[in-house]
Amino acid sequence: MAVLYIIGTPIGNLGDLSFRAVEVLKSVSLVACEDTRVTLKLLSHFGIRVPLLSCRAQNEKTAAERVIAALNAGKTVAYASDAGTPGISDPGSALVNAAVEAGHEAIPIPGASAFAALVSAAGARDKTVVFEGFLSPKPGRRRKRLKELLDTGWGFVLYESPYRILKLLEDLADLESERYICVGREMTKIHEEYKRGSAAGILAFFAQKDLQKGEFAVFVSGHNHK
């Protein structure tokens, strides 16, 4: 039985790659990754040289066959998405399932996750927090799903691009203007920024800013702002 390591990689700051992840990446025979260019940059930063295999959402099934072949040959393989933890709004789940079904072990090497990082900095007390990721870009579907999530009374985390973040905040403010939210922008990067408050207040804040750059993560509490 061979091992497939699932590597959590930095979401911005390369210093967030764990010592254990570095040692594992140095030891494996092959690294399957979402984008070879992104992973090559990461590996080069730590002086790691290992063969890379593209394994992204569009080719994950066929790439998994090559990974399984390597595992069947007794080689140890690692998988890394571009940023964060694989399987959380990133490819990786199909590869893990294929490896396990082939009789191999899939072992996580914990690392960065925008979801966990944002919840830790949100300052909320929600016992139940749902990870939703990206909502539909279609206004009707986005608003419908947002209403469903708000009605649960649970906390939830969304990801959004700089091009649609204001639309999302407008929907939140319209549906639940006093709901407590925390927005993380460019998390772990040079210009990282966090804003906490009511949905209406956060909308007013970001409506005045240039939002053409920066990825966003949004925590929405199940409770109103106090």
N, C-alpha and C positions, 0 to 999 in steps of 0.2 A: 504494500500500500504506500503510495507516494503522497506528498502533501502539496496542496494549493494554499498559499498564504494570501489573505486579502488585506491589502495595505491601506491604511488611512494616511492620506498625504495632505500637505499644507493647503489651506484655502487662500493663501496669499503670502504669508511670511514663511520663507523656507526654513527658518529656525524652529518651526513647529513640528518638523519631522522627528519622530522619536529615535532615541539611540537604538532601540530594539529594531525599529523598521530599517534603519541604516544597516545593521548587522545582517538582517534577513536578506535585504536586497543585494548585499555583497556575496551572500552564500548561495543564491539560487542559480539554476542553469538557464532560466528564461524569465523574462518579465513581459507579461501580456498587459497592454495598456490602452486606454481610450484614445489617446493621441500620442504617437511615438515622439513627436517634436516636443511636446510639453514634458513628457517623462524623461526624455533625453536631457533636457535642461536641468531637471531635478537631479538626475543621477550624476551628471557632470559636475554639479555644484559640490557633491560629496565625493567626487573622484571614483565613482562606481562605473565599471565597464561590464556590461552583460547584454546578450542579444535581446532585442525587443520584438514583440509581435503585436500588430494592431488588433485590438478587440474592442470595437465600439458598438453602439446600438444597432447600426446598420449591418454589421457583419458578425455579430456576437455568436450566432449559431455555428457558422462555418469556422470561425476562429476557435470556438470551443473544441471542435474536433481536433484541431492541431494541438491544443493544450492537453487534451485527453491522451493523444498519442505520445506526447512528451512524458506525461505522468505514467502511462503504461510502460514506458521505457525506463522507469525508475528515476526520472529527473524531478527535481523540485522546482516548482513554478510559483511566481508571485503575480498578483494582479493589482493594478493601480489605475484608478480613474484620474481625470485631469486635476481634480481638487476635492478634498474631503474624503468621506467614507463611501466606498463602492456600495451600490444597492440602495443608497438613500438619494433619490432623484438623479442617479447615475447608473450606467450599466454595471453588470456584475452578477445579478441574480441568476440569469440563465447559465452562466459559467459555473457558478457554485453548484447549481442543481445537476449539471452534466457531470461534474467531477464526483459528486457524492453518489450519483447513480452508477458511475463506473467503478465504484468501490474505493475511491480515494477519500482523503480527509481534507476538509476546508477549515483552515484555522485563521481567525481574525487577528490582525496586528492593529490594535486600537490607535486612533489618531484623530486629527482635526475633523470637525463636523460643524457646519454653520448652524445646523439645527440645535445641537447641544450647547454650542457657544452662546447663541442668542438667548436661549432659555436661562442659562446661568447668569446672564447680565440683565435680564428683564425686570427682576425685582418683584415678580408676581408670586402668588401662593397657590396657583392651580395644581390640584392633585392629579388631574388628568390633562395631558397635553397631546393633541393629535398632530402628526406631521402630514400636511397636505401637499406641500411643494408648490409647483406652478399651477395656477388655475387656468381655465380656458381663456384664450385671447378674445373670444367672442363675448361681447358685452352682456348679452342675455344669459348665457350659460354661466359666466363669471359671477354675475349678481345672484343668480338662483343658488349656486353652490355656496356662495358667501353667506346668504341668508340661512341656509341649512346649517352651516357650521356655527353661526352665531346663536341659533336657536338651541343648540345642544347644551349650552352653558359650560362647555369645556374650553380650555385654552387651545390654541392651534397656531401652527407656524406655516407661513407661506413664503415662497421665493418669488421675486419679480424683477424684471429688467428695468433699466432706467427709462425706457420708452413707454412703459405702461404703469409705472408706480403711481403716478398721480390719479389715473383712472381708478386704480384699486383703492387708494386712500379716499377718493371722492365717494365711491360706493360704500366704504366702511362708515364714513362720516354721515352719509345720508341714512343708512340703515340703523346705526347705533352710534350717535354722535358722542356719547359719554363713555363708550367702551374703552378700557385701558389698553393701550398698545405700546410696543417698543419696536422701533425700527433700527436695524443695523445696516450701515452702508459701508462698502469697501472694508469689510471685516478683516482684521489682522494686517491690513495694508497701511501704507504711509498716511493716507488721508481718511482713516477709519473714523466713523462718526456714529453716535447712538443718540436717539431722541425718544424720550418717554413722555407719555401723557394721554389725554383723551384723543379719540379719533379725529374730532374736529380741530383740536389744537395742533395735532401733528400735521394734518392737511394744510392748515394755514402756514405752518413753518416751512414745509417743503414746497409749497406753491410759490414761494419767493426765491427759490434757489435754482441754480443751473443744474439740471438733472440728466444731462446728456451722457454722463459717465458714472460708473459705479454700479455694482450689483447690489441688490437689496434683499434682506431677509426681514420678515415682519412677524412679530409675535403678537397675537391677539388674545387677551385674557378672557375668561368666561365671566368676568366681573366688570362693573363700571369704574371709571376713573374717580378717585377720591381727592 
